[in-house]
Amino acid sequence: MPRTMSVSDSVLIRVTPSTVYEQVSDPTAMGRWSPENLGARVLGEHRGTHVGMVFEGRNKRGPFRWTTRCTVTAADPGQRFAFRVHAIGARRPLLPGPIALWEYRFEAVDGGTRVTETWTDDRRAWPDLLANAFDRVATRGQTFAEFQRVNIRTTLDRLRDALEQKGAGASGGVEGGPGHG
């Protein structure tokens, strides 16, 4: 069976696109919302989010922990943030190779921002049979597409709840943007 190579979902958050972008584009903060990510460490000089910025994300699923190396591929304030995952390892991301692309789009709508999160499988060279078998072991029975669909929903709901509870819509911003968290 051919695998699903991309999944996405959206949520309406009652804050401005620039406010959501400031939070999502800070990879050190993603652990606040993601069910798997524990945060990240930006490599090199931290001059704010920019295309080409490299970071290492720490992740956890059940008892398993791993680190990924990622490079920002889009950093358009208030519009789009994306990064490519291109290395993985237990403590250090030593195994290079295409893994995934994560993208966030921000669209101004009446009363807030529609945030769309998309995961795309970059393991295009893997045969479907091998990828599906690996995925079911790594996710305890699901394909990565099925698994990421649930993770995306959880992340978006947590992001919405956190930003709206902080009253960001009333003040127009949230403390702790890039480099502050």
N, C-alpha and C positions, 0 to 999 in steps of 0.2 A: 504494500500500500504506500503510495507517495506521501511524504510527510508535509505537514503544513510548515512553511518557511517563515511566516510572519503572523503575529497577532497584535492587536491593539485594542484599546478601550479609552473612553473619555469620561471626564467628570466636569461639572460646573463648579467653580470656586468663586465665591463672592469677594474677590480682590482683583486688583489690576494685573494685566499681563506682566508688567515689569516687576511687580512684587513676587509673583509666582516664579518668574524666570530667575530672579535673584536667589531664591531658595533652591530651586532644582539644579541650577547651574553650578552650585557649590558641591563638588563630589564629597567633601568631608562631612556634609550634612545628610547625605542620602540615607544613612543608617537610622535616622529618626523615623523614616516612613517605610522603608523596604522590609519585607519579612525575612530577607536573607542577608542583606548588606549590613555590615557593622561599621561602615565609614570608610574613609580613604585617606591616603597621604599623597599630597601633590609633590611631584618630583621637580627639581630645579627651582628657579626663583618663582615665587607665587606673586604674579603681577595681575591677578584677577583672571577670570576665565577667558580663554582665548583659543582659537583654532591652533592645534598643535600641542596644547598643554597635555602633559602626561601625568597620570596618577595611578596609584596601586590601590585597588579596592580589596578590603577584607570581607570575607563572606562566610556564612555558616548555614548548613542545612542539617538538622538533627545533630548527631555527634561529629559530623564532618566539617572541617574548616579548610579554606583555600584562599589564595590571593590571586588577583588578576591584574594584568597591566592593560591600561586603557589609554587611548588618545582621543582628545576632543576633535570632532570633525565638523561641528557647526556650533557657533556661539553668537547668535543674532538676538541681542537683548529684546525681551518682550515678545519674541516670535518663535525661536527655535533653539534647542540645545540637543546635541547628539554626540555620542562617543562610540568608538569601536573597541571591543575587547579582543586583544590579539596575543595574549600570553597568559599562562595559568601555571600554578604550582601550589604545593602545600604551604610552605612558609614564604617562598619567593616565587614569582612567576617566571620560572626557568624554561617552560615548554612553550615555544612560540608557535603561532598558527592562528588562522582566522577562527573566531569563536562566535561572536555575536555583535550586532549593532543595536544600540539603544537610542531612541529618539523621543523628544518631547516637543510638542507644538503647542503654542499659546495663541488662542484666538479670542479677541475681545467680543463679548456678547453682552446683551442688555443685562446689566447688573453684575457683571463679573468677567470671568475668563473660562473658556472651555480649554481644558488641558487634555491633550491626547498623548498617551504613552504607547510606544510601539517597540516590540522586540522582533528582530530579524535574525534568523539562524544564518551565520556566516560559514557553517561547515558544509559548503556546497560540494566539496570534493568527496565527502563521505557518501558511500552508497546508502540509500534509504534503509535497507535491511539492517545494516550495521548501526546507523544512527538511531533507529528506533529501538534496537536491542540495548544499546548503551544508555539511551534516555530512560528506558524502563527500569534499569538497574539504578541509575543515578537519582531518579525521582520516586523510586518505590512504586513503579507500575504505570506511570504516565509517559507520554511523549513530552519533550520540552515545550512544545506549543501549548499543550493542555496545562502543563505545570505553570508556564509563564502567564497564561491567561488569568489564573487565580492570583499569582503574585502581583500582576499589574493592577487588578481590581483592588487588592489590599493596599498597595502603595498609594493609589489615587485616593482611596477613601481616607487613609491616614493623613495624607497631605492636605486634603480639603478640611478635615476636622481640625488639624493643627493650625492652619492659617486662619480659618474662620473663628476658632476659639480665641486666638490672640487678638481679635478685633482688627485685623489688618485692613478690612474693608473700610472701616470708619477712619483710620488714620492714614490710609494710602500706602502703608509700608509695614514691614515686619523687621524687627531687630534681628541681627545675626545673619546678614547676607554673606556673599562670598568672602572668605577670609576671616569671618567673625565668629565662626561656629566651631 
